[in-house]
Amino acid sequence: MEKKDVHHPIVDLDYSVKSIIFVGLNQTMKKLYLKIKRYFKKIYIQGLRYYRPKMESRYEIIALKICMNLIDDESSELLMTPITNKRYIKNESKNLFVTIDSVNVNIVNDHCAYTVFMNEFLHGKLVDRFNEKIELKRSMMEKKITQNIKYSLRGILHFLES
């Protein structure tokens, strides 16, 4: 049996032509690698721009401090509406009324009203403090109510029927 020569086009080329082909292939791979690298850098930078907290304005910081002081004040009334998701702070001794909604904080006193846009980070801090304070007041009220239980259900029914 005779061996047939199988000729492959790249194998039959001389060394200089092979090196030119591989150099060209190498350059193409390098270009592709750089394009992919550039694409992922672009995505990374866009992500940084989107998720980086924006700088707070001085008005946002002042409004946040006002609201935090009012929330911590014991004479303030705190209200929350579950349907509209608004929060209200009323302090009659300081003549201030504050409304906190999804993006704005409205501060009203005797003379004028201020509306301040809050970024997500500061708004989240404010809402968390508000919710903690309201939860603390609710638990204290619940504890007071449960401590004063004197009657059983039958006793209450008997009291109501008489």
ZIPEHU-V162984 format. One record per residue. N is the residue number from 0. RES is the residue in three letters. PHI is phi in whole degrees, 0 to 359 (NA if undefined). NEAR is the number of other C-alpha atoms within 10 Angstrom. D_FIRST is the distance of its C-alpha to the first C-alpha in Angstrom with 2 decimals. Layout:
BEGIN
[[N & RES & PHI & NEAR & D_FIRST] [N & RES & PHI & NEAR & D_FIRST]]
END
This chain:
BEGIN
[[0 & MET & NA & 3 & 0.00] [1 & GLU & 268 & 4 & 3.62] [2 & LYS & 274 & 5 & 6.39] [3 & LYS & 272 & 6 & 9.09] [4 & ASP & 278 & 6 & 12.47] [5 & VAL & 261 & 6 & 14.93] [6 & HIS & 258 & 8 & 18.34] [7 & HIS & 255 & 8 & 21.37] [8 & PRO & 297 & 7 & 24.66] [9 & ILE & 285 & 11 & 26.53] [10 & VAL & 291 & 9 & 23.89] [11 & ASP & 282 & 10 & 23.65] [12 & LEU & 288 & 11 & 27.42] [13 & ASP & 284 & 9 & 29.21] [14 & TYR & 298 & 10 & 31.37] [15 & SER & 292 & 9 & 34.66] [16 & VAL & 291 & 12 & 33.52] [17 & LYS & 300 & 14 & 32.07] [18 & SER & 295 & 12 & 35.39] [19 & ILE & 295 & 11 & 37.34] [20 & ILE & 297 & 12 & 35.49] [21 & PHE & 291 & 12 & 36.05] [22 & VAL & 294 & 12 & 39.65] [23 & GLY & 298 & 12 & 40.27] [24 & LEU & 297 & 12 & 38.83] [25 & ASN & 297 & 12 & 40.96] [26 & GLN & 294 & 12 & 44.05] [27 & THR & 296 & 12 & 43.51] [28 & MET & 296 & 12 & 43.25] [29 & LYS & 295 & 12 & 46.34] [30 & LYS & 297 & 12 & 48.27] [31 & LEU & 297 & 12 & 47.34] [32 & TYR & 300 & 12 & 48.40] [33 & LEU & 293 & 12 & 51.71] [34 & LYS & 296 & 12 & 52.39] [35 & ILE & 296 & 12 & 51.89] [36 & LYS & 298 & 11 & 54.05] [37 & ARG & 297 & 12 & 56.75] [38 & TYR & 298 & 11 & 56.72] [39 & PHE & 290 & 12 & 57.34] [40 & LYS & 295 & 12 & 60.04] [41 & LYS & 297 & 12 & 61.75] [42 & ILE & 297 & 11 & 61.75] [43 & TYR & 298 & 12 & 63.11] [44 & ILE & 294 & 10 & 65.94] [45 & GLN & 297 & 12 & 66.87] [46 & GLY & 296 & 11 & 67.02] [47 & LEU & 297 & 11 & 69.30] [48 & ARG & 295 & 11 & 71.58] [49 & TYR & 285 & 10 & 71.81] [50 & TYR & 268 & 8 & 72.35] [51 & ARG & 290 & 9 & 74.41] [52 & PRO & 295 & 12 & 78.08] [53 & LYS & 284 & 11 & 80.12] [54 & MET & 292 & 8 & 83.11] [55 & GLU & 277 & 12 & 86.29] [56 & SER & 279 & 12 & 89.27] [57 & ARG & 293 & 9 & 92.59] [58 & TYR & 291 & 14 & 93.98] [59 & GLU & 297 & 20 & 91.32] [60 & ILE & 293 & 14 & 92.14] [61 & ILE & 296 & 12 & 95.90] [62 & ALA & 298 & 20 & 95.50] [63 & LEU & 297 & 19 & 93.33] [64 & LYS & 295 & 13 & 95.99] [65 & ILE & 300 & 14 & 98.74] [66 & CYS & 295 & 23 & 96.90] [67 & MET & 297 & 16 & 96.03] [68 & ASN & 296 & 12 & 99.69] [69 & LEU & 292 & 22 & 100.87] [70 & ILE & 295 & 24 & 98.42] [71 & ASP & 283 & 12 & 99.59] [72 & ASP & 288 & 11 & 103.26] [73 & GLU & 289 & 10 & 104.86] [74 & SER & 275 & 13 & 107.16] [75 & SER & 277 & 19 & 104.27] [76 & GLU & 264 & 15 & 103.43] [77 & LEU & 247 & 19 & 99.71] [78 & LEU & 229 & 14 & 98.54] [79 & MET & 220 & 16 & 95.15] [80 & THR & 254 & 9 & 94.28] [81 & PRO & 289 & 8 & 91.13] [82 & ILE & 285 & 6 & 90.74] [83 & THR & 269 & 9 & 90.90] [84 & ASN & 60 & 10 & 89.70] [85 & LYS & 260 & 14 & 92.57] [86 & ARG & 236 & 19 & 94.44] [87 & TYR & 234 & 19 & 98.09] [88 & ILE & 233 & 20 & 100.18] [89 & LYS & 235 & 19 & 103.94] [90 & ASN & 229 & 18 & 106.28] [91 & GLU & 285 & 12 & 109.91] [92 & SER & 293 & 8 & 111.29] [93 & LYS & 256 & 12 & 109.16] [94 & ASN & 52 & 11 & 109.36] [95 & LEU & 233 & 18 & 105.59] [96 & PHE & 226 & 20 & 103.34] [97 & VAL & 237 & 23 & 99.55] [98 & THR & 242 & 18 & 96.98] [99 & ILE & 245 & 23 & 93.32] [100 & ASP & 244 & 17 & 90.79] [101 & SER & 295 & 16 & 87.05] [102 & VAL & 228 & 11 & 87.15] [103 & ASN & 245 & 16 & 90.81] [104 & VAL & 239 & 22 & 93.69] [105 & ASN & 255 & 16 & 97.12] [106 & ILE & 246 & 19 & 100.03] [107 & VAL & 238 & 16 & 103.51] [108 & ASN & 237 & 14 & 106.78] [109 & ASP & 296 & 9 & 110.35] [110 & HIS & 257 & 6 & 109.88] [111 & CYS & 205 & 7 & 106.35] [112 & ALA & 232 & 13 & 102.87] [113 & TYR & 235 & 14 & 99.56] [114 & THR & 241 & 16 & 96.09] [115 & VAL & 239 & 19 & 93.29] [116 & PHE & 282 & 17 & 89.58] [117 & MET & 247 & 23 & 87.73] [118 & ASN & 287 & 17 & 84.07] [119 & GLU & 298 & 13 & 82.04] [120 & PHE & 295 & 11 & 82.23] [121 & LEU & 292 & 15 & 86.04] [122 & HIS & 297 & 20 & 86.55] [123 & GLY & 297 & 13 & 84.49] [124 & LYS & 298 & 13 & 86.63] [125 & LEU & 295 & 19 & 89.80] [126 & VAL & 294 & 17 & 88.78] [127 & ASP & 298 & 12 & 87.66] [128 & ARG & 297 & 16 & 91.04] [129 & PHE & 300 & 24 & 92.88] [130 & ASN & 295 & 16 & 90.97] [131 & GLU & 298 & 13 & 91.55] [132 & LYS & 293 & 15 & 95.28] [133 & ILE & 293 & 17 & 95.63] [134 & GLU & 293 & 12 & 93.74] [135 & LEU & 296 & 12 & 96.05] [136 & LYS & 296 & 13 & 99.13] [137 & ARG & 295 & 12 & 97.78] [138 & SER & 293 & 12 & 97.14] [139 & MET & 294 & 11 & 100.63] [140 & MET & 295 & 11 & 102.20] [141 & GLU & 296 & 11 & 100.29] [142 & LYS & 296 & 11 & 101.39] [143 & LYS & 299 & 11 & 105.03] [144 & ILE & 294 & 10 & 104.85] [145 & THR & 287 & 9 & 103.36] [146 & GLN & 286 & 8 & 105.88] [147 & ASN & 266 & 8 & 108.81] [148 & ILE & 285 & 8 & 107.78] [149 & LYS & 240 & 8 & 110.88] [150 & TYR & 247 & 10 & 110.57] [151 & SER & 272 & 9 & 108.16] [152 & LEU & 297 & 8 & 106.97] [153 & ARG & 294 & 9 & 109.79] [154 & GLY & 295 & 11 & 112.30] [155 & ILE & 293 & 11 & 111.11] [156 & LEU & 298 & 11 & 111.28] [157 & HIS & 297 & 10 & 114.78] [158 & PHE & 296 & 10 & 115.84] [159 & LEU & 289 & 8 & 114.56] [160 & GLU & 283 & 7 & 116.19] [161 & SER & 273 & 5 & 119.59]]
END
